[in-house]
Amino acid sequence: MKKTIVFSSTLLSFFLLAMPVLAASADVSKIQTFIQSVIQVLVTLAGLVSAGFFVWGGIGYITSSGDPEKLDRAKKTIIYSAIGLVIVLGAFVLSTIVTQLATGAFGGSTQ
């Protein structure tokens, strides 16, 4: 209990004695470019993972030798990778639309 009180009072004193920070001017286009780059990298990685699972499911389907359990597992792998790819591409399209709408509404440069 004593440690909690000491920690809380120390944390409270940091907040009370904190000096104000003067922020630099924000360059929104740099932030926008950074976020777009991160999204593009994540979509590319998700596409590669999805392609890998498509191949994995295809190999499982080919090598199942008619075993219903293996066929079902391979089909599920292919279906789930397709669903994941659709979700990722939908998120990419949605983020692109939101970026264009925000740029139009708040001003800024499109690159």
DSSP file (Angstrom, degrees, kcal/mol; ACC not computed):
  #  RESIDUE AA STRUCTURE BP1 BP2  ACC     N-H-->O    O-->H-N    N-H-->O    O-->H-N    TCO  KAPPA ALPHA  PHI   PSI    X-CA   Y-CA   Z-CA
    1    1 A M     >        0   0    0      0, 0.0     4,-1.9     0, 0.0     5,-0.1   0.000 360.0 360.0 360.0 -39.8    0.0    0.0    0.0
    2    2 A K  H  >  +     0   0    0      1,-0.2     4,-2.3     2,-0.2     5,-0.2   0.881 360.0  53.1 -66.5 -37.2    2.9    2.4    0.9
    3    3 A K  H  > S+     0   0    0      1,-0.2     4,-2.7     2,-0.2    -1,-0.2   0.881 107.6  51.9 -64.4 -37.2    4.5    1.7   -2.5
    4    4 A T  H  > S+     0   0    0      2,-0.2     4,-2.7     1,-0.2    -1,-0.2   0.901 110.2  47.9 -65.7 -41.0    1.3    2.6   -4.3
    5    5 A I  H  X S+     0   0    0     -4,-1.9     4,-2.4     2,-0.2    -2,-0.2   0.904 113.5  47.6 -66.8 -40.8    1.0    5.9   -2.4
    6    6 A V  H  X S+     0   0    0     -4,-2.3     4,-2.3     2,-0.2    -2,-0.2   0.926 114.2  46.8 -66.0 -44.3    4.7    6.8   -3.1
    7    7 A F  H  X S+     0   0    0     -4,-2.7     4,-2.7     2,-0.2    -2,-0.2   0.924 113.4  48.6 -63.4 -44.3    4.3    5.9   -6.8
    8    8 A S  H  X S+     0   0    0     -4,-2.7     4,-2.5     1,-0.2    -2,-0.2   0.908 112.7  47.0 -63.8 -42.4    1.1    7.9   -7.1
    9    9 A S  H  X S+     0   0    0     -4,-2.4     4,-2.1     2,-0.2    -1,-0.2   0.877 112.9  49.7 -69.2 -35.6    2.5   10.9   -5.4
   10   10 A T  H  X S+     0   0    0     -4,-2.3     4,-1.8     2,-0.2    -2,-0.2   0.926 112.8  47.0 -66.1 -44.4    5.6   10.8   -7.5
   11   11 A L  H  X S+     0   0    0     -4,-2.7     4,-1.8     1,-0.2    -2,-0.2   0.904 111.7  51.0 -63.8 -41.6    3.6   10.5  -10.7
   12   12 A L  H  X S+     0   0    0     -4,-2.5     4,-2.1     1,-0.2    -1,-0.2   0.883 108.0  52.3 -63.8 -39.1    1.3   13.3   -9.6
   13   13 A S  H  X S+     0   0    0     -4,-2.1     4,-2.3     1,-0.2    -1,-0.2   0.858 105.9  54.9 -67.6 -33.8    4.3   15.6   -8.9
   14   14 A F  H  < S+     0   0    0     -4,-1.8     4,-0.5     1,-0.2    -1,-0.2   0.915 110.7  45.6 -63.1 -41.2    5.7   14.9  -12.4
   15   15 A F  H  < S+     0   0    0     -4,-1.8     3,-0.4     1,-0.2    -2,-0.2   0.878 115.3  46.2 -69.5 -36.6    2.4   16.0  -13.9
   16   16 A L  H  < S+     0   0    0     -4,-2.1    -2,-0.2     1,-0.2    -1,-0.2   0.835 118.1  41.0 -75.3 -32.5    2.2   19.1  -11.7
   17   17 A L  S  < S+     0   0    0     -4,-2.3    -1,-0.2    -5,-0.2    -2,-0.2   0.346  84.6 127.6 -98.1   6.0    5.8   20.2  -12.2
   18   18 A A        -     0   0    0     -4,-0.5    -3,-0.0    -3,-0.4     3,-0.0  -0.387  57.4-129.1 -67.9 138.3    5.9   19.4  -15.9
   19   19 A M        -     0   0    0     -2,-0.1     2,-0.1     1,-0.1    -1,-0.1  -0.611  30.1-101.7 -84.1 145.8    7.1   22.3  -18.1
   20   20 A P        -     0   0    0      0, 0.0     2,-0.5     0, 0.0    -1,-0.1  -0.408  32.5-137.3 -68.1 145.2    5.0   23.2  -21.1
   21   21 A V        -     0   0    0     -2,-0.1     2,-0.8    -3,-0.0    -3,-0.0  -0.900   5.4-143.7-106.7 128.1    6.3   21.9  -24.4
   22   22 A L        -     0   0    0     -2,-0.5     2,-0.1     1,-0.0     0, 0.0  -0.815  22.1-143.0 -92.5 114.2    6.3   24.1  -27.4
   23   23 A A        -     0   0    0     -2,-0.8     3,-0.1     1,-0.1     2,-0.1  -0.439  12.4-117.5 -79.2 148.3    5.4   22.0  -30.4
   24   24 A A        -     0   0    0      1,-0.1    -1,-0.1    -2,-0.1     2,-0.1  -0.366  48.5 -77.4 -75.0 162.5    7.0   22.7  -33.8
   25   25 A S        -     0   0    0      1,-0.1     2,-0.4    -2,-0.1    -1,-0.1  -0.401  53.2-119.4 -63.6 136.3    4.7   23.6  -36.7
   26   26 A A        -     0   0    0     -2,-0.1     2,-0.8    -3,-0.1     3,-0.1  -0.628  16.9-157.7 -83.8 130.3    2.9   20.5  -38.0
   27   27 A D    >>  -     0   0    0     -2,-0.4     4,-1.4     1,-0.2     3,-0.9  -0.863   9.3-172.6-105.7  96.7    3.5   19.6  -41.5
   28   28 A V  H 3> S+     0   0    0     -2,-0.8     4,-2.8     1,-0.3     5,-0.2   0.814  78.6  62.0 -63.6 -33.1    0.4   17.5  -42.3
   29   29 A S  H 3> S+     0   0    0      1,-0.2     4,-2.4     2,-0.2    -1,-0.3   0.854 102.6  51.2 -65.4 -32.6    1.6   16.3  -45.7
   30   30 A K  H <> S+     0   0    0     -3,-0.9     4,-2.3     2,-0.2    -1,-0.2   0.914 112.1  46.3 -68.3 -41.6    4.6   14.6  -44.1
   31   31 A I  H  X S+     0   0    0     -4,-1.4     4,-2.6     2,-0.2     5,-0.2   0.918 113.1  50.0 -65.2 -42.9    2.3   12.8  -41.6
   32   32 A Q  H  X S+     0   0    0     -4,-2.8     4,-2.5     1,-0.2    -2,-0.2   0.915 111.2  48.3 -61.2 -44.5    0.0   11.9  -44.4
   33   33 A T  H  X S+     0   0    0     -4,-2.4     4,-2.2    -5,-0.2    -1,-0.2   0.897 111.8  50.3 -63.8 -40.5    2.8   10.5  -46.6
   34   34 A F  H  X S+     0   0    0     -4,-2.3     4,-2.4     2,-0.2    -2,-0.2   0.934 111.9  46.5 -63.7 -46.4    4.1    8.5  -43.6
   35   35 A I  H  X S+     0   0    0     -4,-2.6     4,-2.5     1,-0.2    -2,-0.2   0.902 112.2  50.7 -65.1 -40.7    0.7    6.9  -42.8
   36   36 A Q  H  X S+     0   0    0     -4,-2.5     4,-2.4    -5,-0.2    -1,-0.2   0.894 110.2  50.4 -63.2 -38.8    0.1    6.1  -46.5
   37   37 A S  H  X S+     0   0    0     -4,-2.2     4,-2.2     2,-0.2    -2,-0.2   0.915 110.6  48.8 -65.3 -42.2    3.5    4.5  -46.7
   38   38 A V  H  X S+     0   0    0     -4,-2.4     4,-2.5     2,-0.2    -2,-0.2   0.922 112.0  49.0 -63.1 -44.0    2.8    2.4  -43.6
   39   39 A I  H  X S+     0   0    0     -4,-2.5     4,-2.5     1,-0.2    -2,-0.2   0.910 110.7  50.5 -63.1 -42.0   -0.6    1.3  -45.0
   40   40 A Q  H  X S+     0   0    0     -4,-2.4     4,-2.2     2,-0.2    -1,-0.2   0.895 111.0  48.6 -64.0 -39.5    0.9    0.4  -48.3
   41   41 A V  H  X S+     0   0    0     -4,-2.2     4,-2.6     2,-0.2    -2,-0.2   0.924 112.4  48.4 -65.4 -43.5    3.6   -1.7  -46.7
   42   42 A L  H  X S+     0   0    0     -4,-2.5     4,-2.6     1,-0.2    -2,-0.2   0.891 111.6  49.5 -65.3 -38.7    1.1   -3.5  -44.5
   43   43 A V  H  X S+     0   0    0     -4,-2.5     4,-2.3     2,-0.2    -1,-0.2   0.900 111.3  50.0 -65.7 -39.9   -1.2   -4.2  -47.5
   44   44 A T  H  X S+     0   0    0     -4,-2.2     4,-2.2     2,-0.2    -2,-0.2   0.929 112.2  46.8 -63.4 -45.1    1.8   -5.6  -49.4
   45   45 A L  H  X S+     0   0    0     -4,-2.6     4,-2.5     1,-0.2    -2,-0.2   0.913 112.1  50.4 -63.1 -42.2    2.8   -7.9  -46.5
   46   46 A A  H  X S+     0   0    0     -4,-2.6     4,-2.6     1,-0.2    -1,-0.2   0.884 109.6  51.7 -64.0 -37.4   -0.8   -9.0  -46.1
   47   47 A G  H  X S+     0   0    0     -4,-2.3     4,-2.5     2,-0.2    -1,-0.2   0.899 110.1  48.5 -64.1 -40.6   -1.0   -9.8  -49.8
   48   48 A L  H  X S+     0   0    0     -4,-2.2     4,-2.2     2,-0.2    -2,-0.2   0.908 112.6  47.8 -65.7 -41.7    2.2  -11.8  -49.6
   49   49 A V  H  X S+     0   0    0     -4,-2.5     4,-2.2     2,-0.2    -2,-0.2   0.917 112.1  50.1 -64.9 -42.1    0.9  -13.8  -46.5
   50   50 A S  H  X S+     0   0    0     -4,-2.6     4,-2.3     1,-0.2    -2,-0.2   0.914 109.7  50.2 -62.7 -42.6   -2.4  -14.3  -48.3
   51   51 A A  H  X S+     0   0    0     -4,-2.5     4,-2.3     1,-0.2    -1,-0.2   0.895 109.2  53.0 -61.9 -39.4   -0.7  -15.6  -51.4
   52   52 A G  H  X S+     0   0    0     -4,-2.2     4,-2.5     1,-0.2    -1,-0.2   0.902 110.0  46.9 -62.0 -41.0    1.4  -17.9  -49.2
   53   53 A F  H  X S+     0   0    0     -4,-2.2     4,-2.8     2,-0.2    -2,-0.2   0.841 108.7  55.2 -71.8 -32.0   -1.8  -19.3  -47.6
   54   54 A F  H  X S+     0   0    0     -4,-2.3     4,-2.5     2,-0.2    -2,-0.2   0.939 111.5  44.5 -60.8 -45.3   -3.4  -19.8  -51.1
   55   55 A V  H  X S+     0   0    0     -4,-2.3     4,-2.8     2,-0.2     5,-0.2   0.920 113.1  51.0 -64.4 -43.7   -0.3  -21.8  -52.1
   56   56 A W  H  X S+     0   0    0     -4,-2.5     4,-2.3     1,-0.2    -2,-0.2   0.925 113.2  45.2 -59.5 -46.1   -0.4  -23.8  -48.8
   57   57 A G  H  X S+     0   0    0     -4,-2.8     4,-2.3     2,-0.2    -1,-0.2   0.885 112.7  51.4 -66.1 -38.4   -4.1  -24.5  -49.3
   58   58 A G  H  X S+     0   0    0     -4,-2.5     4,-2.5     2,-0.2    -2,-0.2   0.912 110.9  47.1 -64.8 -42.5   -3.6  -25.5  -52.9
   59   59 A I  H  X S+     0   0    0     -4,-2.8     4,-2.6     1,-0.2    -2,-0.2   0.910 112.7  50.1 -64.8 -41.1   -0.8  -27.9  -52.1
   60   60 A G  H  < S+     0   0    0     -4,-2.3     4,-0.2    -5,-0.2    -2,-0.2   0.878 111.2  49.3 -63.5 -36.8   -2.9  -29.3  -49.3
   61   61 A Y  H >< S+     0   0    0     -4,-2.3     3,-0.7     1,-0.2     5,-0.3   0.905 113.6  45.5 -67.6 -42.3   -5.8  -29.7  -51.8
   62   62 A I  H >< S+     0   0    0     -4,-2.5     3,-0.6     1,-0.2    -2,-0.2   0.898 117.5  42.9 -68.7 -40.2   -3.6  -31.4  -54.4
   63   63 A T  T 3< S+     0   0    0     -4,-2.6    -1,-0.2     1,-0.2    -2,-0.2   0.279  84.0  98.3 -91.9  11.8   -1.9  -33.8  -51.9
   64   64 A S  T X  S-     0   0    0     -3,-0.7     3,-1.9    -4,-0.2    -1,-0.2   0.722  73.2-148.7 -73.6 -19.0   -5.1  -34.7  -50.0
   65   65 A S  T <   -     0   0    0     -3,-0.6    -2,-0.1     1,-0.3    -3,-0.1   0.814  66.8 -57.6  55.7  33.9   -5.4  -38.0  -51.9
   66   66 A G  T 3  S+     0   0    0     -5,-0.3    -1,-0.3     1,-0.3    -2,-0.1   0.490  92.5 149.7  80.0   2.4   -9.2  -37.8  -51.6
   67   67 A D    <>  -     0   0    0     -3,-1.9     4,-2.5     1,-0.2    -1,-0.3  -0.587  41.2-148.0 -70.3 118.7   -9.2  -37.7  -47.8
   68   68 A P  H  > S+     0   0    0      0, 0.0     4,-2.4     0, 0.0     5,-0.2   0.842  94.4  53.1 -60.6 -34.9  -12.3  -35.7  -46.8
   69   69 A E  H  > S+     0   0    0      2,-0.2     4,-2.2     1,-0.2     5,-0.1   0.926 112.3  43.7 -67.0 -43.8  -10.7  -34.2  -43.7
   70   70 A K  H  > S+     0   0    0      2,-0.2     4,-2.4    -6,-0.2    -1,-0.2   0.881 113.4  52.1 -68.8 -37.7   -7.7  -32.9  -45.6
   71   71 A L  H  X S+     0   0    0     -4,-2.5     4,-2.6     2,-0.2    -2,-0.2   0.929 110.6  47.8 -61.7 -45.3   -9.8  -31.6  -48.4
   72   72 A D  H  X S+     0   0    0     -4,-2.4     4,-2.4    -5,-0.2    -2,-0.2   0.907 111.9  49.6 -63.2 -42.5  -12.0  -29.7  -46.0
   73   73 A R  H  X S+     0   0    0     -4,-2.2     4,-2.0     2,-0.2    -1,-0.2   0.902 112.2  47.9 -63.7 -41.2   -9.0  -28.3  -44.2
   74   74 A A  H  X S+     0   0    0     -4,-2.4     4,-2.2     2,-0.2    -2,-0.2   0.902 111.4  50.2 -67.0 -41.4   -7.4  -27.2  -47.6
   75   75 A K  H  X S+     0   0    0     -4,-2.6     4,-2.7     1,-0.2    -2,-0.2   0.914 110.6  49.8 -62.2 -42.6  -10.7  -25.6  -48.7
   76   76 A K  H  X S+     0   0    0     -4,-2.4     4,-3.0     2,-0.2     5,-0.3   0.891 108.9  52.7 -64.0 -38.8  -11.0  -23.7  -45.4
   77   77 A T  H  X S+     0   0    0     -4,-2.0     4,-2.0     2,-0.2    -1,-0.2   0.928 112.4  44.7 -61.7 -44.7   -7.4  -22.4  -45.8
   78   78 A I  H  X S+     0   0    0     -4,-2.2     4,-2.0     2,-0.2    -2,-0.2   0.922 115.4  47.2 -65.9 -44.1   -8.2  -21.1  -49.2
   79   79 A I  H  X S+     0   0    0     -4,-2.7     4,-2.5     1,-0.2    -2,-0.2   0.926 113.1  47.8 -64.7 -45.2  -11.5  -19.6  -48.2
   80   80 A Y  H  X S+     0   0    0     -4,-3.0     4,-2.5     1,-0.2    -1,-0.2   0.868 111.1  50.7 -66.9 -35.3  -10.1  -17.9  -45.1
   81   81 A S  H  X S+     0   0    0     -4,-2.0     4,-2.2    -5,-0.3    -1,-0.2   0.881 110.8  49.7 -69.3 -35.0   -7.1  -16.5  -47.0
   82   82 A A  H  X S+     0   0    0     -4,-2.0     4,-2.3     2,-0.2    -2,-0.2   0.916 111.3  48.8 -66.3 -42.4   -9.5  -15.1  -49.6
   83   83 A I  H  X S+     0   0    0     -4,-2.5     4,-2.3     1,-0.2    -2,-0.2   0.918 111.8  49.5 -62.8 -43.4  -11.6  -13.5  -46.9
   84   84 A G  H  X S+     0   0    0     -4,-2.5     4,-2.4     1,-0.2    -1,-0.2   0.899 110.5  49.9 -62.5 -41.0   -8.5  -12.0  -45.2
   85   85 A L  H  X S+     0   0    0     -4,-2.2     4,-2.6     2,-0.2     5,-0.2   0.899 110.2  50.3 -65.2 -40.6   -7.3  -10.6  -48.5
   86   86 A V  H  X S+     0   0    0     -4,-2.3     4,-2.4     2,-0.2    -2,-0.2   0.905 111.1  49.3 -63.9 -41.1  -10.7   -9.0  -49.2
   87   87 A I  H  X S+     0   0    0     -4,-2.3     4,-2.4     2,-0.2    -2,-0.2   0.927 112.7  46.9 -63.8 -45.0  -10.8   -7.5  -45.8
   88   88 A V  H  X S+     0   0    0     -4,-2.4     4,-2.1     2,-0.2    -2,-0.2   0.919 114.1  46.8 -65.1 -43.6   -7.3   -6.0  -46.2
   89   89 A L  H  X S+     0   0    0     -4,-2.6     4,-2.5     2,-0.2    -1,-0.2   0.883 111.7  52.0 -66.7 -36.9   -8.0   -4.7  -49.7
   90   90 A G  H  X S+     0   0    0     -4,-2.4     4,-2.6    -5,-0.2    -2,-0.2   0.899 109.4  49.3 -63.3 -40.5  -11.3   -3.2  -48.4
   91   91 A A  H  X S+     0   0    0     -4,-2.4     4,-2.5     2,-0.2    -2,-0.2   0.879 110.8  51.0 -65.7 -37.2   -9.4   -1.5  -45.6
   92   92 A F  H  X S+     0   0    0     -4,-2.1     4,-2.1     2,-0.2    -2,-0.2   0.932 111.9  45.9 -65.1 -45.5   -6.9   -0.1  -48.1
   93   93 A V  H  X S+     0   0    0     -4,-2.5     4,-2.4     2,-0.2    -2,-0.2   0.920 113.5  50.0 -63.2 -43.6   -9.6    1.2  -50.3
   94   94 A L  H  X S+     0   0    0     -4,-2.6     4,-2.6     1,-0.2    -2,-0.2   0.907 110.4  49.3 -62.2 -42.5  -11.4    2.7  -47.3
   95   95 A S  H  X S+     0   0    0     -4,-2.5     4,-2.2     1,-0.2    -1,-0.2   0.867 110.6  51.3 -66.5 -34.8   -8.3    4.4  -46.0
   96   96 A T  H  X S+     0   0    0     -4,-2.1     4,-2.3     2,-0.2    -2,-0.2   0.914 111.3  47.3 -66.3 -42.6   -7.6    5.8  -49.5
   97   97 A I  H  X S+     0   0    0     -4,-2.4     4,-2.6     2,-0.2    -2,-0.2   0.928 112.6  48.9 -64.0 -45.0  -11.1    7.3  -49.7
   98   98 A V  H  X S+     0   0    0     -4,-2.6     4,-2.7     1,-0.2     5,-0.2   0.895 110.8  51.4 -62.9 -39.6  -10.9    8.7  -46.2
   99   99 A T  H  X S+     0   0    0     -4,-2.2     4,-2.4     2,-0.2    -1,-0.2   0.919 111.4  46.7 -63.0 -44.0   -7.5   10.3  -47.1
  100  100 A Q  H  X S+     0   0    0     -4,-2.3     4,-2.1     2,-0.2    -2,-0.2   0.903 114.1  47.7 -66.1 -40.6   -8.9   11.9  -50.2
  101  101 A L  H  X S+     0   0    0     -4,-2.6     4,-2.3     2,-0.2    -2,-0.2   0.911 113.6  47.4 -65.8 -41.9  -11.9   13.2  -48.4
  102  102 A A  H  X S+     0   0    0     -4,-2.7     4,-2.9     2,-0.2     5,-0.3   0.890 111.2  51.2 -67.3 -38.7   -9.9   14.6  -45.5
  103  103 A T  H  X S+     0   0    0     -4,-2.4     4,-1.2    -5,-0.2    -1,-0.2   0.909 113.1  45.8 -64.3 -41.1   -7.4   16.2  -48.0
  104  104 A G  H  < S+     0   0    0     -4,-2.1    -2,-0.2    -5,-0.2    -1,-0.2   0.871 118.0  42.7 -68.0 -36.8  -10.3   17.8  -49.8
  105  105 A A  H  < S+     0   0    0     -4,-2.3    -2,-0.2     1,-0.2    -3,-0.2   0.898 126.8  28.1 -77.8 -42.0  -12.0   19.0  -46.6
  106  106 A F  H  < S-     0   0    0     -4,-2.9    -3,-0.2     1,-0.2    -2,-0.2   0.459 107.4-121.2-102.4  -2.3   -9.0   20.2  -44.7
  107  107 A G     <  +     0   0    0     -4,-1.2     2,-0.3    -5,-0.3    -1,-0.2   0.023  51.0 131.5  80.3 164.5   -6.8   21.2  -47.5
  108  108 A G        -     0   0    0     -4,-0.1     2,-0.5    -3,-0.1    -1,-0.1  -0.773  55.3 -69.8 138.5 177.0   -3.4   19.9  -48.2
  109  109 A S        -     0   0    0     -2,-0.3     2,-0.4     2,-0.0    -6,-0.0  -0.861  33.3-145.0-107.0 136.6   -1.3   18.5  -50.9
  110  110 A T              0   0    0     -2,-0.5    -2,-0.0     1,-0.1   -81,-0.0  -0.829 360.0 360.0 -95.9 137.7   -1.9   15.1  -52.5
  111  111 A Q              0   0    0     -2,-0.4    -1,-0.1   -82,-0.1    -2,-0.0   0.396 360.0 360.0-115.6 360.0    1.2   13.3  -53.6
